[in-house]
Amino acid sequence: MTRTAEFVLGLIGGITGVIASIVTIVFGFFMVGIAAIMPEDVWSGLFSFGMMGMGVLVFFMSGFAIVASCMIKSNPKAWGIGLIIVGGVGFILIQLLWIVPGVLLLISGIMCVSRKPPYEDF
């Protein structure tokens, strides 16, 4: 059974996830710079370091999503569950930036889990 749709959706979701994570890291980096200029605002500095950390975590999760989409043909159920988990956790971590990658990864994962191979009569 060909799983081209799941592969393409997972790959595009992983690549857009890498882009979203890089945007999060860069935004957090600029927030650290702003917190250094205004030292009385301690909480924004802590928030920006947390944002950079979440961006790095999402970067590795997006890399896992790319690997999972490439490995879908070997074990579609397990890799599909992995894609669903990555898609859901990304929404919790970087929220609004994760809309496009998250939806693509969730759709790909659900298709992997729900599609059954065609019945073959011998």
Residue frames as a rotation matrix with the C-alpha (Angstrom) as fourth column:
MET 1
0.585 0.811 0.000 0.00
0.811 -0.585 0.000 0.00
0.000 0.000 -1.000 0.00
THR 2
-0.345 -0.686 0.641 1.37
0.644 -0.670 -0.370 3.35
0.683 0.285 0.673 -0.96
ARG 3
0.391 0.388 -0.835 1.39
0.886 -0.405 0.226 5.99
-0.250 -0.828 -0.502 1.74
THR 4
-0.403 -0.588 0.701 2.35
0.804 -0.593 -0.035 8.95
0.436 0.550 0.712 -0.40
ALA 5
0.333 0.608 0.721 -0.22
0.157 -0.790 0.593 11.33
0.930 -0.085 -0.359 1.08
GLU 6
0.945 -0.005 -0.326 0.91
0.326 0.023 0.945 10.65
0.003 -1.000 0.024 4.64
PHE 7
0.075 -0.997 0.000 4.55
0.972 0.073 0.222 11.01
-0.221 -0.016 0.975 3.64
VAL 8
-0.337 -0.200 0.920 4.02
0.618 -0.784 0.056 14.34
0.711 0.587 0.388 1.86
LEU 9
0.622 0.631 0.463 1.85
0.038 -0.616 0.787 15.82
0.782 -0.472 -0.407 4.62
GLY 10
0.841 -0.351 -0.411 4.30
0.501 0.222 0.837 14.71
-0.203 -0.910 0.362 7.31
LEU 11
-0.133 -0.955 0.264 7.30
0.991 -0.121 0.062 16.02
-0.027 0.270 0.962 5.40
ILE 12
-0.156 0.154 0.976 5.71
0.348 -0.916 0.200 19.42
0.924 0.371 0.089 4.73
GLY 13
0.856 0.509 0.085 4.55
0.068 -0.274 0.959 19.58
0.512 -0.816 -0.269 8.37
GLY 14
0.552 -0.730 -0.403 8.06
0.780 0.279 0.561 18.80
-0.297 -0.624 0.723 9.61
ILE 15
-0.376 -0.716 0.588 9.70
0.870 -0.491 -0.041 21.38
0.318 0.497 0.808 7.34
THR 16
0.110 0.471 0.875 7.21
0.062 -0.882 0.467 24.10
0.992 0.003 -0.126 8.31
GLY 17
0.925 0.167 -0.342 7.75
0.324 0.125 0.938 23.07
0.199 -0.978 0.061 11.94
VAL 18
0.009 -0.987 -0.158 11.48
0.993 -0.010 0.118 23.69
-0.118 -0.158 0.980 11.56
ILE 19
-0.422 -0.110 0.900 10.70
0.460 -0.882 0.108 27.13
0.781 0.459 0.423 10.16
ALA 20
0.592 0.719 0.364 8.30
-0.008 -0.447 0.895 27.88
0.806 -0.532 -0.259 13.05
SER 21
0.744 -0.364 -0.561 10.88
0.663 0.297 0.687 26.76
-0.083 -0.883 0.463 15.61
ILE 22
-0.352 -0.899 0.261 13.58
0.920 -0.384 -0.083 28.96
0.175 0.211 0.962 14.08
VAL 23
-0.095 0.419 0.903 11.19
0.124 -0.895 0.429 31.93
0.988 0.152 0.033 14.20
THR 24
0.880 0.448 -0.157 10.53
0.175 0.002 0.985 31.16
0.442 -0.894 -0.077 17.88
ILE 25
0.320 -0.850 -0.419 14.24
0.933 0.206 0.295 30.94
-0.165 -0.486 0.859 18.68
VAL 26
-0.512 -0.518 0.685 15.00
0.676 -0.735 -0.051 34.22
0.530 0.437 0.727 16.89
PHE 27
0.285 0.697 0.658 12.11
-0.008 -0.685 0.728 36.00
0.958 -0.213 -0.190 18.61
GLY 28
0.895 -0.005 -0.447 13.32
0.434 0.242 0.868 34.72
0.104 -0.970 0.219 21.99
PHE 29
-0.089 -0.996 -0.008 16.86
0.995 -0.089 -0.035 35.88
0.034 -0.011 0.999 21.16
PHE 30
-0.404 -0.003 0.915 15.60
0.295 -0.947 0.127 39.40
0.866 0.321 0.383 20.44
MET 31
0.709 0.688 0.156 13.60
0.019 -0.240 0.971 39.34
0.705 -0.685 -0.183 23.67
VAL 32
0.497 -0.635 -0.591 16.81
0.862 0.282 0.422 38.52
-0.101 -0.719 0.688 25.57
GLY 33
-0.506 -0.705 0.496 18.42
0.771 -0.628 -0.107 41.57
0.387 0.328 0.862 23.97
ILE 34
0.039 0.609 0.792 15.54
-0.029 -0.792 0.610 43.78
0.999 -0.047 -0.013 24.99
ALA 35
0.890 0.285 -0.355 15.69
0.305 0.206 0.930 42.42
0.338 -0.936 0.096 28.54
ALA 36
0.041 -0.952 -0.305 19.43
0.999 0.039 0.012 43.22
0.000 -0.305 0.952 28.65
ILE 37
-0.506 -0.180 0.843 18.74
0.372 -0.928 0.026 46.84
0.778 0.327 0.537 27.69
MET 38
0.087 0.627 0.774 16.05
-0.645 -0.557 0.523 47.20
0.759 -0.545 0.356 30.36
PRO 39
-0.692 -0.514 -0.507 17.43
-0.043 0.730 -0.682 45.37
0.721 -0.450 -0.527 33.41
GLU 40
-0.733 0.443 0.516 14.51
-0.648 -0.223 -0.728 46.23
-0.207 -0.868 0.451 35.68
ASP 41
0.371 0.891 -0.262 12.26
-0.929 0.352 -0.118 43.89
-0.013 0.288 0.958 33.73
VAL 42
-0.575 -0.667 0.473 13.47
-0.705 0.698 0.128 40.51
-0.416 -0.260 -0.871 34.99
TRP 43
0.029 0.677 0.735 10.41
-0.114 0.733 -0.671 38.54
-0.993 -0.065 0.098 34.00
SER 44
0.833 0.259 -0.490 10.74
-0.488 -0.076 -0.869 39.29
-0.262 0.963 0.063 30.29
GLY 45
-0.128 -0.949 -0.287 14.30
-0.980 0.166 -0.112 37.96
0.154 0.267 -0.951 30.37
LEU 46
-0.622 -0.042 0.782 13.17
-0.389 0.883 -0.262 34.72
-0.679 -0.467 -0.566 31.98
PHE 47
0.457 0.873 0.171 10.30
-0.163 0.271 -0.949 34.45
-0.874 0.406 0.267 29.53
SER 48
0.601 -0.258 -0.757 12.60
-0.799 -0.205 -0.565 34.92
-0.010 0.944 -0.329 26.56
PHE 49
-0.577 -0.813 0.085 15.00
-0.814 0.580 0.020 32.20
-0.066 -0.058 -0.996 27.72
GLY 50
-0.333 0.561 0.758 12.01
-0.104 0.777 -0.620 29.90
-0.937 -0.285 -0.201 28.12
MET 51
0.701 0.600 -0.385 10.82
-0.401 -0.115 -0.909 30.81
-0.590 0.791 0.160 24.64
MET 52
0.069 -0.765 -0.640 14.23
-0.983 0.058 -0.174 29.98
0.170 0.641 -0.748 23.19
GLY 53
-0.738 -0.327 0.590 14.20
-0.508 0.845 -0.168 26.65
-0.443 -0.424 -0.790 25.03
MET 54
0.163 0.880 0.447 10.77
-0.052 0.460 -0.886 25.80
-0.985 0.121 0.120 23.66
GLY 55
0.650 0.022 -0.760 11.96
-0.727 -0.275 -0.629 26.72
-0.223 0.961 -0.163 20.17
VAL 56
-0.444 -0.871 -0.210 14.92
-0.892 0.451 0.020 24.36
0.077 0.196 -0.978 20.46
LEU 57
-0.574 0.306 0.759 12.65
-0.190 0.852 -0.487 21.57
-0.796 -0.425 -0.431 21.73
VAL 58
0.550 0.834 -0.041 10.23
-0.173 0.066 -0.983 22.10
-0.817 0.548 0.181 18.85
PHE 59
0.211 -0.577 -0.789 13.17
-0.977 -0.155 -0.148 22.11
-0.037 0.802 -0.597 16.43
PHE 60
-0.820 -0.542 0.181 14.11
-0.548 0.836 0.021 18.59
-0.163 -0.082 -0.983 17.53
MET 61
-0.213 0.829 0.517 10.47
0.026 0.534 -0.845 17.51
-0.977 -0.167 -0.135 17.49
SER 62
0.623 0.402 -0.671 10.19
-0.606 -0.295 -0.739 18.75
-0.495 0.867 0.060 13.89
GLY 63
-0.331 -0.811 -0.482 13.29
-0.938 0.338 0.076 16.75
0.101 0.477 -0.873 13.01
PHE 64
-0.770 0.144 0.621 11.63
-0.138 0.913 -0.383 13.70
-0.622 -0.381 -0.684 14.53
ALA 65
0.306 0.951 -0.042 8.53
-0.180 0.014 -0.984 14.41
-0.935 0.308 0.175 12.43
ILE 66
0.306 -0.279 -0.910 10.63
-0.950 -0.157 -0.271 14.48
-0.067 0.948 -0.312 9.26
VAL 67
-0.787 -0.617 -0.011 12.25
-0.617 0.787 -0.005 11.16
0.011 0.003 -1.000 10.19
ALA 68
-0.489 0.680 0.547 8.86
-0.034 0.611 -0.791 9.69
-0.872 -0.405 -0.276 11.10
SER 69
0.511 0.707 -0.489 7.35
-0.527 -0.192 -0.828 10.73
-0.680 0.680 0.274 7.78
CYS 70
-0.065 -0.609 -0.790 10.24
-0.974 0.210 -0.082 9.07
0.216 0.765 -0.607 5.95
MET 71
-0.931 -0.354 0.087 9.76
-0.363 0.882 -0.299 5.85
0.029 -0.310 -0.950 7.95
ILE 72
-0.172 0.967 0.187 5.97
-0.895 -0.074 -0.439 5.61
-0.411 -0.243 0.879 7.55
LYS 73
0.280 0.325 -0.903 6.06
-0.792 0.609 -0.027 2.66
0.542 0.723 0.428 5.15
SER 74
-0.642 -0.611 -0.463 7.97
-0.267 0.745 -0.612 0.45
0.718 -0.269 -0.642 7.60
ASN 75
-0.622 0.490 -0.611 5.47
0.778 0.474 -0.412 0.69
0.088 -0.731 -0.676 10.49
PRO 76
-0.461 0.425 0.779 2.62
0.212 -0.800 0.561 3.10
0.862 0.424 0.279 9.79
LYS 77
0.592 0.753 -0.288 0.78
0.466 -0.028 0.884 2.70
0.658 -0.657 -0.367 13.11
ALA 78
0.297 -0.542 -0.786 3.79
0.918 -0.064 0.391 3.45
-0.262 -0.838 0.478 15.34
TRP 79
-0.765 -0.624 0.161 5.10
0.643 -0.721 0.260 6.35
-0.046 0.302 0.952 13.26
GLY 80
-0.214 0.782 0.586 1.56
0.333 -0.505 0.796 7.72
0.918 0.366 -0.152 12.89
ILE 81
0.692 0.403 -0.598 1.16
0.675 -0.068 0.735 7.77
0.255 -0.912 -0.320 16.67
GLY 82
-0.207 -0.860 -0.466 4.51
0.891 -0.363 0.274 9.59
-0.405 -0.359 0.841 16.87
LEU 83
-0.746 -0.026 0.665 3.29
0.457 -0.746 0.485 12.19
0.483 0.666 0.568 14.39
ILE 84
0.339 0.931 0.132 0.09
0.416 -0.274 0.867 12.70
0.844 -0.239 -0.481 16.38
ILE 85
0.512 -0.207 -0.834 2.08
0.841 -0.076 0.535 13.20
-0.174 -0.975 0.135 19.60
VAL 86
-0.608 -0.793 -0.042 4.48
0.753 -0.593 0.287 15.67
-0.252 0.142 0.957 17.98
GLY 87
-0.481 0.496 0.723 1.58
0.402 -0.609 0.684 17.57
0.779 0.620 0.094 16.42
GLY 88
0.581 0.790 -0.199 -0.25
0.504 -0.157 0.849 17.86
0.639 -0.593 -0.489 19.73
VAL 89
0.313 -0.540 -0.781 2.74
0.879 -0.146 0.453 18.78
-0.359 -0.829 0.429 21.91
GLY 90
-0.673 -0.576 0.465 3.78
0.724 -0.641 0.255 21.49
0.151 0.508 0.848 19.45
PHE 91
0.094 0.791 0.605 0.43
0.352 -0.595 0.723 23.22
0.931 0.145 -0.334 19.97
ILE 92
0.797 0.182 -0.575 1.13
0.597 -0.096 0.797 23.35
0.089 -0.979 -0.185 23.70
LEU 93
0.012 -0.927 -0.375 4.67
0.892 -0.159 0.422 24.69
-0.451 -0.340 0.825 23.31
ILE 94
-0.860 -0.458 -0.224 4.60
0.317 -0.824 0.470 27.39
-0.400 0.333 0.854 20.61
GLN 95
-0.190 0.961 -0.202 0.84
0.355 -0.125 -0.927 27.68
-0.915 -0.247 -0.318 20.09
LEU 96
0.595 0.613 -0.520 -0.01
-0.192 -0.519 -0.833 30.10
-0.781 0.595 -0.191 17.27
LEU 97
-0.063 -0.705 -0.706 3.11
-0.950 -0.175 0.259 29.47
-0.306 0.687 -0.659 15.20
TRP 98
-0.842 -0.306 0.444 2.34
-0.256 0.952 0.170 25.74
-0.474 0.030 -0.880 15.21
ILE 99
0.127 0.992 -0.025 -1.04
-0.529 0.046 -0.848 25.95
-0.839 0.121 0.530 13.44
VAL 100
0.482 0.061 -0.874 0.10
-0.868 0.170 -0.467 24.93
0.120 0.984 0.134 9.95
PRO 101
-0.533 -0.713 -0.455 2.68
-0.639 0.692 -0.335 22.28
0.554 0.112 -0.825 10.96
GLY 102
-0.766 0.253 0.591 0.45
-0.434 0.474 -0.766 20.92
-0.473 -0.844 -0.253 13.71
VAL 103
0.317 0.945 -0.084 -2.58
-0.672 0.162 -0.722 20.47
-0.669 0.285 0.686 11.49
LEU 104
0.319 -0.263 -0.911 -0.49
-0.845 0.357 -0.399 18.82
0.430 0.896 -0.109 8.78
LEU 105
-0.745 -0.663 -0.072 1.17
-0.539 0.663 -0.519 16.45
0.392 -0.348 -0.851 11.24
LEU 106
-0.502 0.641 0.581 -2.10
-0.486 0.347 -0.802 15.57
-0.716 -0.685 0.138 12.93
ILE 107
0.528 0.703 -0.477 -3.78
-0.784 0.188 -0.591 14.81
-0.325 0.686 0.651 9.60
SER 108
-0.010 -0.632 -0.775 -0.82
-0.762 0.506 -0.403 12.70
0.647 0.587 -0.487 8.50
GLY 109
-0.876 -0.354 0.327 -0.75
-0.480 0.581 -0.658 10.79
0.043 -0.733 -0.679 11.78
ILE 110
-0.132 0.911 0.390 -4.49
-0.574 0.251 -0.780 10.16
-0.808 -0.327 0.490 11.78
MET 111
0.546 0.286 -0.788 -4.33
-0.833 0.285 -0.474 8.90
0.089 0.915 0.394 8.20
CYS 112
-0.444 -0.787 -0.429 -1.50
-0.666 0.610 -0.429 6.53
0.599 0.096 -0.795 9.15
VAL 113
-0.858 0.108 0.502 -3.40
-0.384 0.515 -0.766 5.11
-0.341 -0.850 -0.401 12.07
SER 114
-0.044 0.990 0.132 -6.82
-0.521 0.090 -0.849 4.86
-0.853 -0.106 0.511 10.43
ARG 115
0.259 0.148 -0.954 -6.02
-0.957 0.170 -0.233 3.54
0.128 0.974 0.186 6.94
LYS 116
0.272 -0.114 0.955 -6.12
-0.328 0.922 0.203 -0.21
-0.904 -0.369 0.214 6.62
PRO 117
-0.780 -0.575 -0.248 -4.43
-0.441 0.222 0.870 -2.25
-0.445 0.787 -0.427 3.91
PRO 118
-0.016 0.817 -0.577 -6.77
-0.986 0.082 0.144 -3.55
0.165 0.571 0.804 1.20
TYR 119
0.290 0.239 0.927 -8.19
-0.497 0.865 -0.068 -7.03
-0.818 -0.440 0.369 1.68
GLU 120
-0.350 -0.447 -0.823 -6.48
-0.930 0.267 0.251 -9.62
0.107 0.854 -0.509 -0.50
ASP 121
0.634 0.625 0.455 -8.21
-0.622 0.762 -0.181 -12.88
-0.460 -0.168 0.872 -1.34
PHE 122
-0.483 -0.865 -0.136 -5.90
-0.818 0.390 0.423 -15.84
-0.313 0.315 -0.896 -1.95
